[in-house]
């Protein structure tokens, strides 16, 4: 990204913002025209368009803190906020090693790589598009919502990436084959990274959820991933290299009562990915990477099928979906079989091993939570058609932008107590 000389910044140097009382807290730093919150340099949360500072911060309701995400302007190392407040930028004396992720980005370790992302219109998929755009990749963005995809293409272009939108329904084999063909054409015959991410959900008791809804979840969340792997496999084999990244869930380890088809799909994906790895003994440079997120702050709970008769809210703790996007980029840079995102997902995996019957307690807690929530009309949501309304990364479920780690500790305590309760329950009912 070219830096406007009027900003006063120079390439390769970091700049911190002098925070003042009663002003927004800018705790990160600028580097090469982008604004990062942490030293990992995986995902920028702000960037410069000329002298205009675009800062992608959301409030507790999921709305931008700054109108149109314009935080202010930069001139001579002075940040003038939209309300007129002037903040000074100072150079940060931090040496960036030659092999750091940020330098690899500038040199282009992923530069020019062709990356396909399904479910790119919102949530984790949209966050992933932004993260890979920061890596200067060639992005092929797929989803059913063509209008939303075009918005993401523009967002990626603003981050310095080439991107195209391909309207795709992952439940349709012919559309998935067409997606792979268009991706290969865009990538000059190559597909380097394929991210299976599109997903839907249907919440409700097993019998109250229509059979068609169960089937649609499986078609999308399980068979959609299989279709993605199947259409990209010939390209990977011909290239003798490639990275398949699959978004799974903590539900891959702990069954989700009142989301039976979702649980079936996530458990099935573990088998799919492990079996695929078993066929790659002669292809050491083809990798299958699983991402296991905890509950993420995405629109999924609002957009999915709801057959409970009650409002749905995600159980805490709820995490930033950008963390999943960062994990995907990390897998692209250095592939690994399994990555867990969010401490609660680790707790869930422990529960899976400690007490296979933990689903009984989970079911009881879920039913209790539903009974206490407000009544709501049943709806198929986005099962068969794209969700209506504005598409975005966040769902607005978090009270703050930071992960509520205190809730993780509480969850761990509940887990220990739940193990004891569930064991006593099981003992009485043998």
TIKOL-43839 format. One record per residue (C-alpha): residue in one letter; z, x, y. Coordinates in pm, whole numbers, plus 50000, padded with zeros to 5 digits. Each point is the difference from the previous one (the first is absolute). Layout:
N
AZXY ...
***
This chain:
430
X500005000050000 X498995013950341 X502845003150248 X499354988850357 X500825030350214 X501484977050264 X502974993849767 X501075036250040 X500325004849624 X498395028349805 X498724999549640 X502445011849732 X503114995350214 X502724974249956 X501524980150285 X503224979849998 X500754971850243 X503045001950228 X501804967549920 X502014983850279 X502694973649997 X498624964549980 X496515012049904 X498264996549664 X501095027049757 X497165024049919 X501625021649735 X496855016149861 X497445023750146 X496375003050103 X497655023349814 X496255001950055 X499804966350169 X502104981349742 X503654989550000 X502135005549690 X503544989149914 X500645027849749 X498945035249908 X498134989149684 X496934991250214 X498884973749753 X499664969850224 X499714998550375 X501614969950170 X498315006550333 X496935016650140 X498185007450323 X496844982750110 X499115022350291 X503174999050207 X501164966749857 X502935002049756 X499724974549717 X503364996149826 X500104978149687 X503634988850016 X501084965149893 X503114980250078 X502184981049752 X497584970649995 X496995022149925 X498584998050353 X498875031050191 X502685014150228 X497325008850255 X497294974550094 X496745009049827 X501975030449865 X499375018650329 X503205019050078 X498735017950309 X497845028450124 X500275038049994 X499195023850281 X501195035950049 X502584996249720 X501444969050168 X500174967549806 X499864969850230 X501154969149811 X498504965850063 X503074990650207 X499525030450225 X502735021849845 X499045036850000 X500965022449707 X499395037149967 X498435017049697 X501335033949890 X498445024949757 X501875002149668 X500315035949870 X499164991749638 X497745022349795 X497564980849781 X499245019449678 X496375004149909 X500434980449680 X501924970650149 X498664964649947 X499184996950370 X497895031449997 X498294989049681 X499144967950180 X498505018950292 X498075023149768 X499014970349790 X501455003149651 X499284962749975 X497365000850271 X496874982349882 X501564987749675 X498844965249906 X503004976949960 X499814964049879 X502944976750076 X500184964549866 X502224975050176 X499485019150325 X500254970050234 X503804999450030 X503285013949872 X500045032249800 X496195001449982 X499654999050377 X502705026550040 X498175021549743 X496754996450195 X501765013050312 X501615028949811 X496755011649840 X498204995750332 X502405026250139 X498695023249729 X496394996550124 X498764984049680 X497004977149947 X501584966149938 X498604970749805 X502264970350072 X499924970049769 X501584965350018 X499004963550011 X500674996350375 X496925014950165 X501234994350356 X503295018049931 X498125028749835 X497905004850313 X503215003050200 X501265027049763 X496685018450028 X500495001550377 X503605011749960 X498865027849767 X497205010250235 X502595003650278 X501815024449771 X496915021049956 X498694987749664 X496704985849882 X500524966549833 X498044970449867 X501094965449892 X498864984849670 X501024964049942 X501264999849642 X501854976749765 X501585021949731 X499954970749755 X496195001949993 X498495027749789 X496624999450177 X501675004550340 X502055029249871 X496885017049866 X498314994450336 X503055015050173 X499735031749792 X496265002450066 X500434996150377 X502855025049999 X497895025749815 X497104994950240 X502385004450295 X501425031249838 X496625015949925 X500334992949630 X503745007449967 X503194979949981 X502995023250027 X502994976750019 X500304963749890 X503104980150095 X500664967849807 X502244980750233 X498824963750036 X502684976049886 X501204964150018 X503124982249882 X501164966049886 X503714992050019 X501464970449816 X501494990249668 X497685006349709 X499324963149932 X499694989550366 X497425026850076 X496514987249908 X498345018249713 X497075007850228 X502355017850240 X501445021549718 X496475008849892 X498905008950353 X502905024350040 X499055017349675 X496325000550098 X500875017450326 X503035021749928 X499115011949649 X496344994249922 X499035008850359 X501495034549943 X498255003149665 X496694990850165 X500595025950272 X500685027349746 X497034989449789 X497435001350283 X501205033350141 X500465017349664 X496315009649956 X500005016850341 X503185019249923 X498645011049663 X496655011150147 X501855019750272 X502615013149755 X502594991750260 X501534970650184 X503314983550082 X500894964149906 X503064987250188 X501574967249887 X502584980250196 X502514986949750 X503504987750087 X503655002049910 X499024968649808 X498285023449756 X503475009349875 X502154969450068 X498604965649920 X499784975650292 X501174965349896 X498154972350185 X497015023550031 X498995001349635 X496305008350041 X500815026650257 X502455016249759 X497484998249718 X497365017150214 X502295028250112 X501305006849650 X496394999449881 X498965025450262 X502415025549859 X498234997349668 X496585001650166 X500745031750191 X501715018149713 X497114991649767 X497475012650255 X501855033050027 X499815003349624 X496205000150019 X499845028050257 X500875029749781 X496545014950060 X500074992550374 X502885019350156 X498794992950354 X499994962149962 X503414985450083 X501664965949974 X502884996350246 X502484971249997 X501894989750313 X503164979449945 X501114984650332 X503224981350055 X499854968050210 X497765007450296 X499774983650340 X496564984449952 X498644964750053 X499954994849621 X503054977249982 X498554978150273 X496414999649874 X500464996249625 X500124968849785 X503294981250030 X500824973349743 X503795000550045 X500334973150265 X502025024750210 X499295026650261 X499545035349863 X501585031050149 X500015034749846 X503335012849864 X501465030050184 X499575028750039 X496484996650141 X498055032150066 X497245011650233 X496594996449825 X498825031750174 X502235019049755 X497754988149717 X496945011050195 X501545034450045 X500665001949625 X496354991849933 X498825027950229 X502435023749830 X498514990649661 X496525006350135 X501065034650118 X502025008249687 X499624974549717 X503034989849795 X500344973549731 X502834979850150 X501454995950349 X502874976750092 X500214988150362 X503334986650124 X503445006649854 X500254964449872 X497025006349770 X501885029149845 X503024977449951 X497754974649830 X498685026149758 X503575009749916 X500794963349935 X497044998149764 X501415027749787 X503674990250023 X499684963649920 X496774984549874 X501624965550031 X500515003950373 X497294973850057 X502554972549922 X502155010250294 X496925004550218 X498864965049912 X503374985250087 X500095017850337 X496404989950079 X500664963549918 X503175000550212 X498115014750293 X497214974349976 X502414970749982 X501705011650319 X496785005150199 X498264974250217 X497674974649842 X496295007050029 X496764984749876 X498375015249695 X496835019550065 X497445021349816 X500065024050294 X497445027849971 X499464996449626 X496464987050028 X499055006050365 X501065025850261 X503174992750191 X499604983650339 X501295014250324 X500315035450130 X499825027649742 X502315029850044 X501865027649818 X503544987050048 X501384966349909 X502785001350261 X502824997549746 X501925030950110 X502614997250271 X499325035950108 X497245025249940 X502315021149791 X500744993649636 X503454984249962 X501415026549768 X503374982850003 X498414971749805 X498955025049736 X503635009249942 X500944963649982 X497164994049755 X501195028749784 X503524985749997 X498654965949906 X497995016249725 X503085016249847 X501924967850024 X497014980849868 X499815022249695 X503604991549914 X499474962850059 X496764998949806 X501525018749705 X502884975349985 X497514971450025 X497895014349720 X503045005849783 X501124963850035 X496574986449918 X499125020549693 
***
